[in-house]
Amino acid sequence: MGTDTETTETATVLVVDDERDLADLYAAWLSQEYDVRTAYGGQAALDALDEDVDVALIDRLMPQVSGDEVLEHIRESEYDCRVSMVTAVEPDFDIIEMGFDEYIVKPIRRDDLVEVVESLLSRSTYDAQLQEFFSLASKRAALQSQKSQHELENSEAYSDLTERVEQLRTDLDSTAEKLSTRDFEVQLRKLNADSA
């Protein structure tokens, strides 16, 4: 996923629910802002998944292939998408080990669903920007430790690198302003888990 997917192209949202009316309702709520795919069950979700999906909204309780299995497939296949479970199942301790980004208990209002999708897309943008920032900052630090100030000042590539690092710093600040306190808590937990 690119760093500015939601601003440069329409994000793709996959709505998965075996209740057709509910899936269609969610799709209608989101279709003005996003490219929406609808899957009326777990197997249909597996068929609809690909690298273009940015956010998946998945019902947990479905016959044949459950939402938990769809989530597991997404993570095992390493699709770069955010996942929200949208379900009538009250959360229990089993959710601690599950690899979703958000958990919503039905019934859900339109504004809440739209807000969740926007939040998940902001988190994805922040993730991508943060990863690129750390990568470029590391390269810049390596060059600073090995090259003289004169060499650095006369390198167009180093100048471009420094400019990109500063632009990313600005972009991160801008994206961070869109994130809620809860989003930050999720990002911190993710960073802690990645570094463990």
C-alpha positions, 0 to 999 in steps of 0.5 A: 500500500502506498503512503497516500493511498486514500488521498491519491486513489479510492481505497478498496473496502471489502464487506463480508457478511452472510446476511446479504441485506446487512452486507448490502447496507454497509456497502451502500453506506461506504460506496460514495467514498470507497470502492466497495466489494461485497462478499456474502460469506467466508468463501466469497471473501477468500475469493474477493481478497487480493492486494488491492483491498485496503480495509476488510470488514468481517462478520465473525459468525458465518457458516462454512468459513468463519470470520476468524478463518478469513482473518487468519487467511488474510494474515497468513497470506500477508495481505497489507490490509486493515481488518475490523471484525463487525459482529454480534459476538461480544468480545471475549479473551480469545480476541487477544491473540487475533490479528484484527485492528478493530472490533465492532459489536453490531448493531452499528450506525452508519457514522460509526462504520465510516469512522472506523474505515477512515481510522483504519486507513489513517493507521495504514498511512501512518504505518507506511510513512513511519516505516519509510521515515525510519528506513531513510533516517537510518540511511541518512545516519549511516552516511553521516557517520561515514562521509565528511561534511564536505562530501555530504554537502556536495551530494545531490543524492544526500540532499534529496534524502534529507529533503525526503526525511523532512517531508516525511516528518511533516507528513507524519505530523499531519497524519498523526493529527487525524489519529484518535487517542485510540489509534495511537494506543493501537500503533504503540501496541503494534510497535511494542509487539514488532520490537518484542 
